[in-house]
Amino acid sequence: MTRRFLFVLGSARPNGNTELLARRAAEQLPPDVEQQWIDLAEHPIPDFEDLRHDSDHVRPTEGNPALLLDATLAATDIVIASPLYWYSVSAQTKRYLDYWSGWLRTPGLDFKATLAGRTLWGVTALAHTQPEVADPLVGTLNNSAAYMGMRFGGVLLGNGSKPGDVLNDTEALTRAKTFFAQEAPLARFVYED
């Protein structure tokens, strides 16, 4: 299967530090690798409704939920590019991941089986100087990948608060050059180690 990257942008600010860092990493992908970029601020989805005990989920056929579902199913690699907001992913990003719960229960979709073996990556910019403050965000993505049977490529961290700050983080820009070239292991829950 030809590699196809889906970049899910979860920032409330266009061209923010997280997106800049993600684009720097994406520049390193080979030209034959397809890339699709979806900005959740430009393609908002309604709050997720948990219907698992009330009714069957129906596959969305139009609008932004359908766009995101189709793009997710088509991707070999899903990149969650979310700034660190209150030590985790942004609200838009969390809403997208919440939709995975519904897609897991949509008849005929085989969402979990389809994503199993594919790779989840993360990119984030944080204003704090200690990278450990991003551990909850990393945990969210790792555990989501582990539950789905996906590979997890880790999270590319960059430092920046004001617009464009991350471009001064030379260590992050250096890591971006090889971030997607690394071999991503099968994700495991922490308690499985």
Summary of the structure (lengths in Angstrom):
residues: 193
radius of gyration: 16.1
end to end distance: 30.2
largest distance: 50.8
contacts: 604
relative contact order: 0.19
helix: 39%
strand: 19%
